[in-house]
Amino acid sequence: MSGRLRSGGVHSRTNLPTLEADLWDGSDVVTLVFLGRRSIAGIEPGRQLTARGRIAIRDDRKVIYNPYYELEAPR
């Protein structure tokens, strides 16, 4: 899925820090969940990227845990 990051932040659902970011492709949103991370360089609102991984459903929302991702060059 390729799109633009809309929001993100560090969340603690357990004792494990978790960075989450919503990726929007113009038609749908998938939340990218990076377990064990507080920040990742380049993962910030407004950034274009392509993410790959298995989509799961959590709280009726689509998520990808620890996705493989490629940042696109800033425009």
N, C-alpha and C positions, 0 to 999 in steps of 0.2 A: 504494500500500500504506500503510495506517495502522497504527501500532503504537507500542510503547515501546522506547526505546533501552536495550539491556542492557549494553553495554560499549563501550569505544572507546579510542583512543590514536593516537599519532603513530608511523608506521612508515616506514622508508626501504628500499624494495626496490631503489631506484636512488638517484641523487644528488638526486632530487626528494622533498621532504618530502611525506608523505601522511597525512591524517587518516582513520581508519577507525572506523566505529561499526556495531554489529550492531542491526538493527531487527527486533523480534519482534512478530508480529501475533496470537499465541496458537496458531498452527499451524505456522509456518515462520519461518525467519530469513533475512534478506537483509543482506549487508554493504554499507553505504554507503561509497564511497571518494571522498574529496575530494582531488584531485591538487593539489599545490602549496600546501597549507594545513597549518599546525601547530595551529591552533585556530579554532573558529567559535563565537561567542557563542550560547549556548542549546543547542549540541550537547553533551549530557552525559548520563550514565546516569540512567535514570528518566524522562526527558522524553518526552512524547507528541508525535508528529509524523506528517505524511503526506508520503511521498516518491514521486516519479514519475521514470521514466526507463526506459531499455532494460536489461533484465536480461541479464547475461553470466554465464558459468561460469568461475571461476578456482579451480584446485586442488579441483575437485569441490564448490565452494560457489557459491551465487548471489550476485552482486554488481551494484551499480549505480554506475557511475562518474559523478562530478559531477552527482548527482541534483538535480532541482528539488525543493525541500522547503518545507513550511509548518509552523512550530512551533505547537502548540496551547497555549492559555493554561495556566499552572501551576494545579494544583488544590489 
